[in-house]
Amino acid sequence: MRVVLDTNVVASAMLWGGTPRLLLQAAREQRVMLFTSTALLAELTDILGRTKFEKKIAASRLTVDQLVDRYANLITLVRPTLVSGIAPDPDDDVVIGTALAAQAKWIVTGDKPLLSVAIYQGVHIVRVSEAVQLKGFEINHNEGH
């Protein structure tokens, strides 16, 4: 399964864990293929570098660059297809363009304006709670973690 995680989901997985972390775990276990673009990696670096996250970053005992590098090891980089005016927030068009370039079927996000698009050219835009129910992301309660 080919998936693009919006940067808010990746940051949440890195800093708070919980359900978003399951999405990264699925990629580590090669149950899904994650895709991103240089624009989304730059946005992730920017988000993680914000002052309000300093304590969470320090608690991880990793630098922002190390966190981004770890994520980069899980993904395949693509050049986004140029799209414009699809999402209510023009900054979200790059997320859609990344998914199109990756031939992904899913974008996982917590961004309400992006979620309002719902589907575009066969790409489904879903919440984390919906994504973990998809094939490849499903939680295996028998793993004994």
Order of alpha helices (4+ residues) and beta strands (2+ residues): beta-alpha-alpha-beta-alpha-alpha-alpha-beta-alpha-beta-alpha-beta-beta-alpha
